[in-house]
Amino acid sequence: MPAVTSTAPDYTPSAAGEQFAAQVLASAPIPPGAQPWTAAPPAVLADPMQSVGVIGLVDVHALYVIGEPAGLSDTDPLDSWVLAHRPAGAVIQSTGSSGGPDGDATGFALSLPTSGPNESLTMLLYATTATSGGEYVLRVDAQVVWVPDRPATEAIPPPAGADLTGYVTTSFLNASDGPVSVQLGEAQSARLADAINALPLAPGSICMEDALLYTITFYPLSGSGLAYDVSGWLCPKNVDVGVGATRLPPLNDHGCSLLRLVAGLLPAKAAGTVGAVADC
């Protein structure tokens, strides 16, 4: 049996990713009267208050000092103003605080909408700490994940047909059970292949537990060609593609376009797979 080889995208931060991060940071609303903080950051703000555990994360930040500018509440010098001026579509992802020998800080994270296949994650993180003089030091981080373009050579060629398998039950803890398989003709197989070919590369994320939602085997038009084997997963909605003994980089079906198409081609008894659309 030939050894399985894997190819992986290069998630090393690129110039395009760093430029995108700089643009996100420049878009961050900054309270009126804030001035650049030019000294070393307070120890409690030496690092981002939180971070996302994904490969290829780019983080850029800026520091400001806030006195008592007009328009800010004495009891809430940051949160209410920023939230009132947040970028369109920004959603509060989390809030938090930290305390210890290095001091106390509070903050929150805003998740920003993304567009296009390269922007996988966009966040603004705010954290403040009070100084002994009654001012506030503000740290603003832009955290982004910029996914590289998918090579055209990794597309699935037009298939002659495909076997699609869904499952009665899926589980994070146990193997998916109750396989339900259907044979697809050339037209339906081509729709599936086109949907997969339209997916971008997945970001370099890791799930400790996962659930297999479906498998697809595409048969080549030429009897001498290689079959393409596809597996769809619930967390983090990645799609694995293998051709022969080669495993291609995972694809991102975060929008569930492929999962919805798969669910529409399966009978209702494949309830685990069909029902997974509700998690989109």
C-alpha positions in Angstrom: 0.0 0.0 0.0 1.5 3.4 -0.9 2.3 5.8 1.8 -0.2 8.6 2.3 1.3 12.0 1.6 -0.2 15.3 2.8 0.2 18.8 1.3 -0.5 21.9 3.5 -0.9 25.5 2.7 1.7 28.0 4.0 0.1 29.9 6.9 3.2 32.0 7.5 1.9 35.5 7.8 2.1 37.1 4.4 2.5 40.7 3.4 -1.1 40.7 2.4 -2.2 39.4 5.8 -0.1 41.9 7.6 -1.4 44.7 5.5 -5.0 43.6 6.1 -4.3 43.5 9.9 -2.9 47.1 9.7 -6.1 48.2 7.9 -8.3 46.6 10.6 -6.3 48.3 13.3 -6.6 51.7 11.5 -10.4 51.2 11.4 -10.6 50.8 15.2 -12.7 53.5 16.9 -10.5 55.5 19.3 -12.2 57.7 22.0 -11.8 61.4 21.6 -8.8 62.9 23.3 -6.8 59.7 23.3 -3.1 60.2 22.7 -0.4 57.7 21.7 1.2 56.1 24.7 5.0 56.2 24.0 6.4 54.5 27.1 6.6 50.8 27.6 3.2 49.3 28.2 2.0 48.6 31.7 2.8 45.0 32.5 -0.8 44.0 32.6 -1.1 45.2 29.0 2.1 43.7 27.7 0.2 41.0 25.8 -3.3 40.8 24.3 -6.0 40.1 26.9 -7.0 37.1 24.8 -6.1 35.3 21.6 -7.5 32.8 19.2 -5.9 29.4 18.9 -5.5 29.2 15.2 -2.5 28.8 12.9 -1.5 31.9 11.0 -2.9 34.5 13.4 -1.6 38.0 12.8 -1.7 40.5 15.7 -0.8 44.2 15.5 -1.6 46.6 18.3 -1.4 50.3 19.4 -1.3 51.9 22.8 -3.1 55.1 23.9 -3.5 57.2 27.1 -6.9 58.5 27.9 -7.4 61.3 30.4 -10.9 62.7 31.0 -12.0 63.7 27.5 -15.4 65.2 26.8 -18.1 62.7 25.9 -16.8 59.8 28.0 -18.4 58.7 31.2 -16.5 59.0 34.4 -17.5 55.5 35.4 -17.2 53.9 31.9 -14.4 55.7 30.0 -14.2 53.3 27.2 -16.8 50.6 26.7 -19.9 52.7 26.0 -18.1 55.1 23.6 -16.5 52.3 21.6 -19.6 50.2 21.4 -21.6 53.2 20.2 -19.0 53.9 17.5 -18.1 50.3 16.5 -17.7 49.4 12.8 -20.8 48.2 11.0 -21.6 44.6 11.6 -19.2 44.3 14.6 -20.5 42.0 17.4 -19.3 41.7 21.0 -17.5 38.3 21.1 -16.5 38.3 24.7 -15.7 40.5 27.8 -13.2 39.9 30.5 -10.9 41.1 33.2 -7.5 40.2 34.6 -5.8 41.0 37.9 -2.7 40.1 39.7 0.7 41.5 40.7 0.9 43.3 37.4 -2.3 45.2 38.0 -5.9 45.0 36.9 -7.3 45.4 33.4 -10.7 45.1 31.8 -11.6 44.7 28.1 -13.7 43.1 25.4 -13.4 41.7 21.9 -15.3 42.7 18.8 -15.8 40.2 16.0 -15.9 42.0 12.6 -17.6 40.7 9.4 -15.3 39.2 6.8 -15.5 39.2 3.0 -13.8 37.1 0.4 -12.0 33.7 0.7 -8.9 35.1 2.3 -10.4 36.8 5.3 -11.1 34.0 7.8 -11.1 35.9 11.1 -11.2 39.6 11.9 -11.3 40.9 15.5 -10.6 44.1 17.5 -9.6 43.7 21.1 -9.8 46.5 23.7 -8.2 46.5 27.1 -7.6 49.3 29.6 -5.9 49.7 32.9 -5.9 52.7 35.3 -2.7 54.6 36.1 -1.8 56.1 39.5 -2.4 59.5 38.0 -6.1 58.7 37.2 -5.6 58.3 33.5 -6.2 55.1 31.5 -3.9 53.2 29.2 -5.7 51.6 26.3 -4.4 48.7 24.2 -6.1 48.0 20.9 -5.2 44.8 19.0 -6.3 43.8 15.5 -6.2 40.0 15.2 -6.8 38.5 11.7 -6.3 35.2 9.9 -5.5 35.6 6.2 -5.8 32.3 4.3 -3.7 31.9 1.2 -5.3 31.4 -2.2 -6.2 27.8 -3.2 -4.2 26.5 -6.2 -6.4 25.7 -9.2 -4.5 22.5 -9.7 -6.2 21.0 -6.6 -9.7 21.2 -8.2 -11.7 18.0 -8.7 -12.0 17.2 -12.4 -15.4 16.5 -13.9 -16.5 13.2 -12.5 -18.4 10.3 -14.2 -20.4 9.7 -11.0 -20.1 9.6 -7.2 -21.1 7.6 -4.2 -22.5 9.8 -1.4 -22.8 8.5 2.2 -24.5 10.2 5.1 -25.3 8.9 8.6 -28.3 8.2 10.8 -26.4 9.4 13.8 -23.3 11.6 14.2 -21.4 12.2 17.4 -18.4 14.1 18.7 -17.7 11.2 21.1 -18.4 8.1 18.9 -17.9 7.1 15.3 -20.8 8.1 13.0 -23.3 5.3 12.7 -25.9 4.0 10.3 -24.4 4.8 6.9 -26.9 5.7 4.2 -25.5 5.7 0.7 -26.8 6.9 -2.6 -25.3 6.6 -6.1 -25.2 9.9 -8.1 -25.2 10.3 -11.8 -22.9 12.6 -13.8 -25.0 15.8 -13.4 -25.5 15.6 -9.6 -21.8 14.5 -9.2 -20.7 17.5 -11.2 -22.8 19.8 -8.9 -21.1 18.4 -5.9 -17.6 18.7 -7.5 -18.3 22.3 -8.5 -19.4 23.1 -5.0 -16.2 21.6 -3.5 -14.0 23.4 -6.1 -15.6 26.7 -5.1 -14.6 26.3 -1.4 -11.6 28.3 -0.1 -8.8 26.7 1.9 -9.6 26.3 5.6 -7.7 28.2 8.3 -5.3 26.2 10.4 -7.6 25.4 13.2 -7.7 22.3 15.5 -10.7 20.5 17.0 -10.0 18.1 19.9 -13.2 16.2 19.0 -15.0 16.0 15.7 -18.0 14.3 14.0 -17.9 12.8 10.5 -20.9 14.1 8.5 -20.6 12.5 5.1 -18.2 11.0 2.6 -18.1 11.3 -1.2 -16.2 9.2 -3.7 -15.9 10.7 -7.1 -15.2 8.4 -10.0 -13.2 9.7 -13.0 -14.5 10.0 -16.5 -11.6 7.9 -17.6 -11.4 4.5 -16.1 -7.7 4.9 -15.6 -7.9 8.1 -13.5 -7.8 8.4 -9.8 -10.8 8.6 -7.6 -11.3 11.6 -5.3 -12.3 10.9 -1.7 -14.0 13.6 0.3 -15.0 13.8 4.0 -17.1 16.5 5.6 -16.7 17.3 9.3 -18.8 19.2 11.8 -15.9 21.0 13.6 -14.8 23.3 12.3 -16.8 22.5 9.2 -13.7 21.4 7.3 -13.8 19.3 4.2 -10.9 16.9 3.6 -10.0 15.8 0.0 -7.8 12.9 -1.0 -6.7 11.8 -4.4 -5.0 8.4 -4.6 -2.4 8.4 -1.8 -2.3 12.2 -1.5 -4.3 14.2 1.0 -4.9 17.8 -0.1 -5.1 20.8 2.3 -8.5 21.0 4.1 -11.2 23.2 2.7 -13.6 25.6 4.5 -17.3 25.0 4.4 -18.1 27.5 7.2 -21.0 28.9 5.2 -22.4 25.3 4.8 -23.0 25.6 1.1 -21.6 22.1 0.5 -23.3 20.6 3.5 -26.7 22.0 2.4 -26.2 20.5 -1.1 -25.2 17.1 0.4 -28.2 17.1 2.8 -30.5 17.8 -0.2 -29.2 14.7 -2.0 -29.7 12.3 0.9 -32.9 10.7 2.1 -34.4 11.8 5.3 -33.3 8.6 7.1 -29.7 10.0 7.1 -31.0 12.2 9.9 -27.6 12.9 11.5 -26.2 14.4 8.3 -29.4 16.1 7.2 -29.9 17.6 10.7 -26.4 19.0 10.9 -27.6 21.8 8.6 -29.3 23.2 11.7 -25.9 23.9 13.2 -25.0 26.3 10.4 
